[in-house]
Structures are given as structure tokens and as C-alpha cells.
């Protein structure tokens, strides 16, 4: 299933419960997104400047001009552009579309975070998004796991915010949109892991990473 790298556009053919933005809207001015409150244990974020992440966004602040450009156009809800999505084979278990966002392994998590921002800006509800990492845990997941697995998974079960997990975490349930940051992992286990991520995606699977490697891994999982 070869994929052609695209600009970090997010196209969906299946509308979800969201509000469409005005055409041509850019994601240059992130809005606040509530996260699970922990007054006694602040999240490991750097001080926010004018170009920093949303207040309450998990993980450390990202530098401006990350792998997923902040000026990328976002398609309105329900818009389609088949050139950005490979055709699904009739035998596929999932009907989710697949989007590839090119990024180096070291920048895959940043690209995934920018992708989440764009999804939220187009009206996706936070609880509809699952972010999976193939290497090191996302900073938010690592931080929340420091409070214990019970607290961490209770946020997953609440399903009212973006959730971050390791791609091998079988307890992470599917959501309409799954974003995968290919920031590591072995070529032996990754094909099955990516196939599992596709099975969890109800509408859209977005894979952030090296295009050549992702194409090879998806081909191996076919």
C-alpha cells in the first residue's frame, strides 16, 4: 500500500461530530484545550510564549516551525481529496482513511502534536483522538504514568480528552481518529503494530514519520 507524502493536510471523507471552520483557515493561533487537571502536580511544560502550545496541552513546549507546518491548510469537515488518501482494498478490515505526514523519527512526536492541534482546530472533539507512539512514550503519557497506571487508565476510560499511549498497549481502545508517531520500534514488530493502529481507527489514521520506512512497513503488513 504505497503512500505518497503529502503536505500535513487532514482530509476526511466521513464527517464527524464537529464544526467546520471557514475555508482556508490556518492553524497559526492555537486555542486553549482543557487537559486533565492536576493542581498539585503541574504538567511538565515549559513557560508558554506567544508561539507556544495551547495552555493545558500535554508535554513540553515545542519550538516554532516544527515538522508539521503551522500554516498548513485544513480541509473543512466532510471535504474529500482522494489524491491524499490511498484506496482501500476490498479485504481491509478497517474502512479508515490513511494520511501520511513526513517527519524524521526525532520529530515524529512534534508532528503528531501539531496534527492534533489541527484536528482540534477543525472541530474534532478531544475525546475522539488517540495518539500512539512506536518508540519512547509521549511526554504526557510518561508524566501521567508517574502517578500510577490506575490514574492513567482512568483518563482513558473517561474518554473526554486526547489520550496518549504506546502502540503496543492493547488496553487503548479505538477512537474515530488515531495518530501514530513513528519515533522508533523494530521493523520486525512494526507491521503488526501499524495494522493494529489501523484497526483502531474508526475514520482516519494519520501516520507521522519517515515516508520510505512507513511505506515499507505498511507493505509488510498488507
N, C-alpha and C positions, 0 to 999 in steps of 0.2 A: 504494500500500500504506500507507494512513494508520495511524499508530501513536498509541495513547493513552498519554500519560505515566503511568508507574507509580511507586509508591514503589520505592526501589532494592532490589527483591526479585529474587532469581535463581531462576527456575523452570526445571527441565529435565524433559523427558518421556522422555529416553533416559538410563538410568543409565550411569555411567562407573565406572572402577576407583577407587572412593573409599569412605570410611567415612562413613555417615550420622551426623550429630550428634543429640543429644537434641532433641526438639521444642521450638520456641520459643527456641532458643539465640540469644543476641545476640553480636555481634562487638565487644564493648566491651573485650576483653582480648586483643589480638593476641599470637600466639605467634611465637617466632623462626623465621625461614625462611632456610635457608642460601642464600647467593649465591655466585657465582664468586669464590674467594678471590684477593686481590691484596695480600699482606702489605706489599710495598714501595710500594704506591700506594693508600692508603685511598680509599674511595669518598667523593664529595663530599656527606657527610651532616652535618647539624647535630647537636650533642650531644643525646642521647636523654633525654627526661624521662619521667615516669610515663605521659603520654598520647601519647608519640611513636610513631614507626613501629617495626616489628619490627627487632631487631638484624640487620644484613646486608641490610635492604631497600634496593633501589637508590633513588637520588635524594635530594633534600633533605627534611628533616623537614617534615611538613605540620601546619598549625595544627589544633587540636581543632575539631570541629564543621564539617567540610568539607562539600562539596556532597552527598556520599553519606553519610547519617547513620549513625553508628556503631551506633545501636540498631535498625537495620533488621532485620526478621525474615528468616531464611534458610530456604527450604524444604528439607526433608530430601531426600537423593538419591532420584531416581525420582519425586518428587512432581510433580503436574501441576496447572496452573491456566490453562486456555485463555484466560481473560479477559486475561491478561498477555501473551499471545503472539498476533500476528495470524495468520490462517490462511494456509497456503502455497498458492500457485496450482499447478495440476497441471503447468504448464510450467516451474516453477522448477528450475534445475539443482541447487540445494542443498536438503537437507531440514532444515537447521539452523533452530532457533527464533530469533526476533529479540526482544531485550529493549531497551527504551529507558529510559535513566536521565537525567532532565532535569538540565542543568548549563549555566551560561554558558560561553562559549568560553574565558574566562580560568580557569575552574575545571574544565574537562573532564579535564585530566590528573590532578588531585586526585581527581576522581570515579572515574576509571579505576583509580587506585591503591587506593582504598577498595574498589572492586569486586573487584580481585584478592585483597585481604585476605579478603573474604567468601567467594570461591571456595575459597581455601586452607583457610579455617575449616570449610567443608562437606566437605572431603576431597579436593578436586581436587589432583592432583599438579602441582607447579610446571611440569614439562615438558610439560603438556597445555595451557598457556596462552600465547597470543601477544597482545601489546599493540601496537596500531598507532596512530600519531598522524598527523593530517592537516595539521598546521602545523609548529611547531618540534618538534625531536626531543625525546623524553623525556629527562630529565636523565641517566638511566642509560645510554641509547644514546649520548648525546653524550660522556659520560665514557669509555665503553669504546672508542668510535671514536677517541679521542685516543691510544690505544695501537696504532692501526693496524687496517685492515679485516681482516687475516688473523686477528688475535686475536679481534676482534669476531665474525666469522662462524664461527670455530671453536666458540664458545659456542653459537651457533645450531645447528650440526651435532651437538653433543653432546646437545642436546635433554633436558637434565636440570634445567633451571631455566626460570623465566619469561623470555621473550625479548621485547625491545622494539625496534621498527623503525619506519621511515617507511612509510606506507601504500603508497607507490609502489615500495617495494623488492621487486622481483619475485623476489629470491632467498629471501625469507622464506617458508618452506613452511607449509602449513596445519597447524592443530592442532585438537583437539576443541573448544576454546573460544577465540574471538577477541574481544578487547575493543578497541573503537575509540574514541579520544578525539578528538572533532571540535573541535580547537583552532585551526582555520584552514583554509586551502585555498580555491581558487576554485570558484564554483558551476558553472563550465564543466567542470572535471575531476573534481569530487567524485562525481557519479552513477556514473561508471565505476569510481572507486576503491572506493566502497561496495559495488558489485556484486562487485568482486574480493575484498573482505573477506568477503562472504557466501559466496563460492565456497570460500574457505579454511577456513571454519568447519565442522567435522565435525558438531557437536551444537548449539552455541549461539553466536550473535552478539550481543554486548552493545554498544550504541552510546551513548556519553555525550556529551551536547551539548544545544544548543537544540532543543526539540521541533519548533517550527514549521519551522526550517531542515531538520532531519533528515527530516521528513515530505515536504517539498518535494523534497529530493534523492533520497529513495527512490522517490518518484513519478516523478521524471525518469529513474530508472534502470530502471523497470519496462518 
